[in-house]
Amino acid sequence: MDRHRDSLARIADRVPLRAWAPDTIDLPWGDPAFSERMLLEHLSQEHELASRRLTTIAAQTDRLVEWMGAAPREGVSPSVLDVTCGPGLFAQAFAGHGFSVTGVDISPAAIRAAAEITAGLPCRFIHADIRDVVLPTASFDAGVYLYGQAEVPAPDELDAILRRIRAALKPGAALALELRVASAVPRTMSTGWHTGVDGLFGSGTQLVLSERGWDAQARATVERHHVLDVESGELTIFGGTARALERDDWAAILTGAGFPAVEFHEAWDGLVFDDSTNWQVAIGR
Ligand SMILES: C[S@@+](CC[C@H](N)C(=O)[O-])C[C@H]1O[C@@H](n2cnc3c(N)ncnc32)[C@H](O)[C@@H]1O
């Protein structure tokens, strides 16, 4: 029971939630075992976490093609860069619109699934961290960075990522960022717990103690999960940070990274999915 006691002591001694602290930077998307478990969530049609349902993605892609103004023209197949592409569900949908797609993702399981799902389509995938991936210059007709992933990096990191994307796009090409509406992000502390067997955070029976808070200085919501393996007493910590900024802030961030013309689309223009009203899309050029 020593291990259980040590783990409980670590939980009791935890530091307050803070944005981008060592245990709240992001989920371990690139970890092979975690990525296999997360892939099941991506592909589930029971919920819209990790990736949305295929019907939602098809409808979102219709709108993105229209908003980015990069539809195919007479025999010319435009190219789209999908940053943090997951298991290629958007790649498949964009290919259906006549696009060739390059996806980048850090998850080995997602990249493997993406190649399988888009077999025979003009899609290729790069298994890399968007923070240091090398991309071709002035190559893509459009870019997408979806599901709030631009909220995750710290400010300097995000600026570098957006500049890297800007350099990979052709001049004037559009980048679509899908972002949470700031007012939809809770700013009060909340805690919760559950038990489960073989879940997202590991195998075996687990006790998961979750907390979420607001880092006012970073203007970010921070989550942390202490996951106790009930049998062995081993403790694993998962966490993440996501900024909740106003439209003007996002416009300034995009402008600073080389996309001076920014327009916003609210709630996917009336598309209905689980939490569609919590989202907006910024199109920067
Ligand atoms: C919420 S999922 C969204 C996936 C996809 N855009 C979709 O909507 O189906 C976030 C994705 O970002 C990827 N990701 C997270 N951090 C990354 C990084 N630093 N570099 C590349 N990919 C990353 C994860 O592996 C995961 O596939």
The ligand as a Gaussian input file, in Angstrom:
#p B3LYP/6-31G(d) Opt

LIG

0 1
 C       -8.932000      17.320000     -31.252000
 S       -7.953000      16.379000     -32.379000
 C       -8.557000      16.982000     -33.950000
 C       -8.146000      16.156000     -35.137000
 C       -8.721000      16.603000     -36.486000
 N       -8.402000      17.980000     -36.791000
 C      -10.222000      16.397000     -36.520000
 O      -10.972000      17.347000     -36.299000
 O      -10.634000      15.255000     -36.789000
 C       -6.344000      17.147000     -32.213000
 C       -5.255000      16.526000     -33.064000
 O       -4.096000      17.359000     -32.924000
 C       -2.958000      16.532000     -32.925000
 N       -1.863000      17.300000     -32.305000
 C       -1.827000      17.800000     -31.048000
 N       -0.679000      18.483000     -30.863000
 C        0.037000      18.389000     -32.015000
 C        1.299000      18.892000     -32.435000
 N        2.064000      19.625000     -31.618000
 N        1.720000      18.628000     -33.696000
 C        0.949000      17.891000     -34.541000
 N       -0.259000      17.391000     -34.189000
 C       -0.722000      17.634000     -32.946000
 C       -3.409000      15.309000     -32.141000
 O       -2.581000      14.205000     -32.340000
 C       -4.831000      15.124000     -32.653000
 O       -4.863000      14.255000     -33.748000

